[in-house]
Amino acid sequence: MADDLQQHLDNSLYGTPQLKPDEQRKYLGTFRERCYLQMTLAQMRNQALQDCLKTHVTDFEDAHCLMNNQVSDTLQADYIKILAAAAIPFTIVSSSQKSDDAIGLLLVASEAVDESIIDIAEKYPTNESKPTSEKKPSFWGKLFD
């Protein structure tokens, strides 16, 4: 009885304890294990990745979208049109993350899906998102060609 009373008092003073609060802050209020796909704020500005999302958003039929409120209004409107066309519900989440590598958009499930790769550039590589590396000919190769 005393433990229940102490727990009730602690919850009243400090709030209900959260499970993995840092992870929830990073992933816009949800857990990493529930994520299908993520886009950073910088990736959301990339037209090739926006088109990639447009083609693959229907792969996740039971998904819900979480969008960072730090995304510009015009960009939000573009992504809302994509989500509306695919009939994906969305929520704009208040976040203090403003850097380009902060998460801007997440497609999530209501329970754990444990996707190993959730970054859109890694999951669906495009020619524009991959760095191209040309091999330079060596000194001897230039000399004898």
Secondary structure by P-SEA (a helix, b strand, c coil): caaaaaaaaaaaaccccccaaaaaaaacccccccccccccccccccaaaaaaaaacccccccbbbbbbccccaaaaaaaaaaaaaacbbbbbcccccccccccccccccccccccccccccccccccccbbbbbbcccaaaaaac
